[in-house]
């Protein structure tokens, strides 16, 4: 997940790269615990649901009042969804 944050995510993030530095994973949850409603299974099937995790990534520099782009408590933590595929882990929504 952090490799994705340091590479692909930087390409389309609206924050400067320096603001995303120091990112760390705070929590990893099976999607069944993160979103227990069953929406993922309905939309993508049970195999995808069983092979997916929610990864909460914290960006400490976005959680500081002296941040040059402004204080952004809501931006300081993002949840990414990853699915285990035959070719490895895939981040949902990656283009």
JOLIN-V30427 format. One record per pair of residues at least 12 apart in sequence whose C-alpha atoms are under 6 Angstrom apart, sorted by the first residue. I is the first residue (numbers start at 1). J is the second residue. Records with the same first field share a line. If there is no record, write none. Layout:
BEGIN
I=J / J
END
This chain:
BEGIN
19=61
20=59
23=58 / 59
24=57 / 58
25=56 / 57
26=56 / 57
27=55 / 56
28=54 / 55
29=53 / 54
30=53
31=52 / 53 / 54
51=83 / 84
52=82 / 83
53=81 / 82
54=80 / 81
55=79 / 80
56=78 / 79
57=77 / 78
58=76 / 77
59=76
62=76
63=76
END
